[in-house]
Amino acid sequence: MKIEIPTKSTPILCQGITSSTGAVHIERALAYGSNIVSGISRDPSVTRFMDIPVFSNVKNAVRKTKPLISVIFSGPSRVLADAEEAVKAHIPLIICTTTHVPYHDILRMRELAQKHHVYLIGPASSGIVVPEQVLAGNMPANLFPKGSVGIVSRSSSLTYESVQQLSANDLGVSTCIGIGSGTLLGTSFVPVVEALLSDSKTKAILVIGKINSHFEMELAEFLKKKKLKKPIFVYLSGRSKKQVSALPLLGYESETKDVASCKRKICASAGMIVIQRFDKIGEEIKNYLSETNQTNTKENK
């Protein structure tokens, strides 16, 4: 099973819909046009919220509204139980926006998701935006112009800055997915990039990673086995970091003197286009796509 890029009709469930955080972001998602079909509240007296049917458990919500995505806005103490409910109800894609989730709980969530063959994005995920179609999470969707560049990112702030650069260079976004900023995550770059490679609206992919994680290396190994038909650009934040502690269980690379240089070389060897300066992301993507289009035009003549 692969991650499916959502559309305007994709049914979405919200866990924690009546929480202060959930209420704010669901209101924005509804205004954006997202298909929010149901919500979960622990208060049995709540049966509707913002004209959305509300249930006391995920099993009943799935049986009656058949969501394909669940967005979790629960607090850290509650999120493991809520994620377990969503996983056992076999919702294909679960987006966990919660921050400060204990490592033990994340490991358990990830284990459950793998066992039941569903995808868990997050924790600390900013969610998914498909411009002019879907907002599932807490991203400011109004910042995302519609276009053909798919984004998968570990940093929400760098995502918004890169989108601004794309917009300034007359480029837009096909889909943006924030996989989470924490050390431990439910899903790596690989399934998300694979989904974007299969997406007809996505002509190029931007990966925003971090120096002190192993996800970029997993992606490089994956891409080495594929014949790339779309350009994949990668920016690694934290390039001034010279050394990383050897904590493989928590997702850190083995200790090395120049992590940034090593990672850039590995990414380049897998066919990715490494962007050295963050302030040049929009410009470099535009120049590359322009040159590629000109080359293709000449070859077709």
C-alpha positions in Angstrom: 0.0 0.0 0.0 1.2 3.5 -0.9 0.4 6.9 0.5 -2.4 8.4 -1.6 -2.2 12.2 -2.3 -5.6 13.5 -1.0 -8.1 15.4 -3.2 -11.0 17.7 -2.4 -13.3 14.7 -1.9 -11.0 12.7 0.4 -13.0 12.2 3.7 -11.1 13.4 6.8 -11.7 12.6 10.5 -10.5 15.0 13.3 -9.5 13.5 16.6 -9.7 16.2 19.3 -12.1 18.3 17.3 -13.4 20.2 20.3 -10.0 21.0 21.8 -8.8 24.6 21.5 -6.2 23.6 18.9 -8.4 21.3 16.9 -11.3 23.7 16.8 -9.1 26.5 15.3 -7.5 24.3 12.6 -10.7 22.5 11.7 -12.5 25.8 11.1 -9.6 26.8 8.8 -9.8 23.4 7.0 -13.5 23.8 6.4 -13.1 27.3 5.1 -10.4 26.0 2.7 -12.8 23.4 1.4 -11.5 20.2 3.0 -13.9 17.4 3.3 -14.1 17.0 7.1 -16.7 14.2 7.6 -16.5 13.5 11.3 -14.8 14.3 14.6 -14.0 12.6 17.9 -14.7 14.1 21.4 -14.5 12.5 24.8 -17.5 14.5 25.9 -20.5 12.2 25.3 -22.9 15.2 25.2 -21.2 16.6 22.0 -22.8 15.0 18.9 -22.2 17.9 16.4 -19.5 20.6 16.2 -19.4 23.2 13.4 -22.1 21.1 11.8 -19.9 18.0 11.7 -21.0 14.8 13.3 -19.0 14.0 16.4 -18.5 10.5 17.8 -17.1 9.2 21.1 -14.8 6.6 19.4 -13.1 6.1 16.1 -14.6 2.8 15.4 -18.1 4.3 15.1 -16.8 7.3 13.1 -15.2 5.0 10.6 -18.2 2.7 10.3 -20.5 5.7 9.6 -18.4 8.2 7.7 -15.5 6.1 6.2 -12.6 8.6 6.6 -9.4 7.9 4.7 -7.3 10.4 6.8 -7.3 11.1 10.5 -5.8 14.3 11.9 -4.9 14.1 15.6 -4.9 17.3 17.7 -4.7 15.5 21.1 -2.3 16.4 23.9 0.8 14.4 24.6 -0.7 12.4 27.4 -3.7 11.3 25.2 -2.1 10.9 21.8 -0.9 7.3 22.1 -4.5 6.1 22.9 -5.9 8.2 20.1 -3.4 7.0 17.6 -4.0 3.4 18.6 -7.7 3.8 18.0 -7.1 5.2 14.5 -4.6 2.5 13.6 -6.8 -0.3 14.8 -9.7 1.2 12.8 -7.5 0.8 9.7 -7.5 4.5 8.6 -4.9 4.5 5.8 -3.2 7.8 6.7 -2.9 9.2 10.2 -1.5 12.7 10.8 -0.3 13.4 14.3 0.3 17.1 14.9 1.0 16.7 18.6 4.4 17.9 19.9 6.4 16.7 22.9 5.2 13.1 22.6 7.4 10.7 24.8 9.8 8.6 22.9 8.3 5.4 24.2 4.9 6.4 23.0 6.2 7.2 19.5 7.9 3.8 19.3 4.6 2.1 20.2 2.7 4.2 17.7 5.1 3.4 15.0 5.1 -0.3 15.8 1.3 -0.4 15.7 1.1 1.5 12.4 3.6 -0.9 10.8 1.7 -4.0 12.2 -1.6 -2.8 10.8 -0.1 -1.6 7.5 -1.2 2.1 7.8 0.9 5.3 7.6 1.6 7.5 10.6 2.8 11.0 9.7 4.4 12.7 12.7 4.3 13.3 15.6 4.9 17.1 15.4 3.7 17.0 11.8 2.4 20.2 10.2 0.1 18.1 8.1 -0.7 18.1 4.4 -1.7 20.9 2.0 -2.8 20.4 -1.6 -3.3 23.9 -2.8 -7.0 24.9 -3.6 -8.1 21.4 -2.5 -7.1 20.1 0.9 -5.8 21.3 4.3 -5.3 18.5 6.8 -3.2 19.8 9.7 -2.0 23.2 10.9 -0.3 24.8 7.9 -1.3 28.3 6.8 -2.7 27.0 3.5 -3.2 30.6 2.1 0.6 30.8 1.7 0.7 28.0 -0.9 0.2 28.9 -4.5 -0.9 26.1 -6.8 1.8 24.7 -9.0 3.9 21.7 -9.8 6.6 21.5 -7.0 6.0 18.8 -4.4 7.5 19.5 -1.0 8.3 17.1 1.9 9.9 18.7 4.9 11.1 18.2 8.4 10.8 22.0 9.3 7.6 24.0 9.1 9.3 27.4 9.2 11.7 26.5 6.4 8.8 25.1 4.4 7.0 28.5 4.5 10.1 30.4 3.6 10.8 28.1 0.7 7.2 28.4 -0.5 7.7 32.2 -0.5 10.8 31.8 -2.7 8.9 29.5 -5.1 6.1 32.0 -5.4 8.6 34.9 -6.0 10.0 32.8 -8.9 6.6 32.2 -10.4 6.5 28.6 -9.2 3.8 26.9 -7.1 3.2 23.8 -5.0 1.4 20.6 -6.0 1.4 19.0 -2.5 3.3 19.8 0.7 3.7 17.2 3.5 5.4 17.9 6.8 6.6 14.6 8.1 7.5 16.0 11.6 10.3 17.8 13.2 11.1 15.4 16.1 13.9 12.9 16.4 11.6 9.9 16.1 8.9 9.8 13.5 6.3 7.4 12.2 7.2 7.8 8.5 10.4 8.7 6.8 10.9 10.6 3.5 10.7 7.5 1.4 6.9 6.7 1.2 6.1 10.4 0.8 8.6 10.9 -2.0 7.4 7.7 -3.6 3.8 9.2 -3.6 5.0 12.4 -5.1 6.9 10.6 -7.8 3.6 8.9 -8.8 1.6 12.1 -8.7 0.9 13.5 -12.1 0.6 17.1 -10.9 4.1 17.0 -9.4 6.9 17.8 -11.8 9.7 18.4 -9.3 10.2 17.5 -5.6 11.9 19.6 -2.9 13.1 17.7 0.2 13.9 19.8 3.3 15.9 17.7 5.7 18.2 17.9 8.6 21.9 17.2 9.1 21.4 15.2 12.3 19.0 12.5 11.0 19.2 9.3 9.0 16.1 9.9 6.9 18.0 11.5 4.0 20.3 8.4 3.9 17.3 6.1 3.7 16.0 8.2 0.8 19.3 8.1 -1.0 19.4 4.3 -0.8 15.8 4.2 -2.1 16.5 6.5 -5.0 19.6 4.6 -6.1 17.4 1.7 -7.0 15.1 3.8 -9.1 15.4 5.5 -12.5 14.3 9.1 -11.6 12.0 10.8 -14.1 11.5 13.9 -11.9 14.2 16.2 -10.5 14.5 15.9 -6.7 16.1 18.9 -4.9 17.3 18.6 -1.4 18.3 21.2 1.2 19.9 20.0 4.5 19.5 22.5 7.3 22.2 22.7 10.0 25.1 22.6 7.5 27.5 24.3 10.0 27.2 21.3 12.3 30.5 19.5 12.4 29.8 16.5 14.6 26.9 14.3 15.6 26.7 12.0 18.6 26.5 8.3 17.8 22.9 7.6 18.9 21.6 5.3 16.2 18.5 4.3 18.2 17.3 7.9 18.2 18.0 8.4 14.5 21.4 10.1 14.7 24.3 9.3 12.4 27.5 7.9 13.6 30.1 10.4 14.8 31.9 12.1 11.9 33.9 15.3 11.5 32.0 16.8 8.6 28.4 15.5 8.6 27.2 18.1 6.1 29.7 17.4 3.4 29.2 13.6 3.8 25.5 13.8 3.5 25.6 16.2 0.5 27.8 13.7 -1.4 25.6 10.8 -0.6 22.5 12.7 -1.7 24.2 13.8 -4.9 25.3 10.2 -5.7 21.7 9.1 -5.5 20.7 11.6 -8.2 19.4 14.4 -6.0 20.2 18.0 -6.7 21.8 19.4 -3.6 21.0 23.1 -2.9 23.8 24.6 -0.8 22.2 28.0 0.2 18.7 28.2 1.5 18.1 31.7 0.1 18.7 30.2 -3.4 16.1 27.4 -3.3 13.5 29.2 -5.5 16.0 30.5 -7.9 17.9 27.2 -8.4 14.7 25.2 -8.9 13.4 27.7 -11.4 16.7 27.8 -13.3 16.9 24.0 -13.5 13.4 23.6 -14.7 13.8 26.4 -17.3 17.0 24.8 -18.6 15.3 21.3 -18.7 12.3 22.7 -20.6 14.6 24.4 -23.2 16.5 21.2 -23.7 13.4 19.2 -24.1 12.0 21.7 -26.6 15.2 21.5 -28.7 15.1 17.7 -28.7 11.5 17.6 -29.8 12.1 19.9 -32.8 
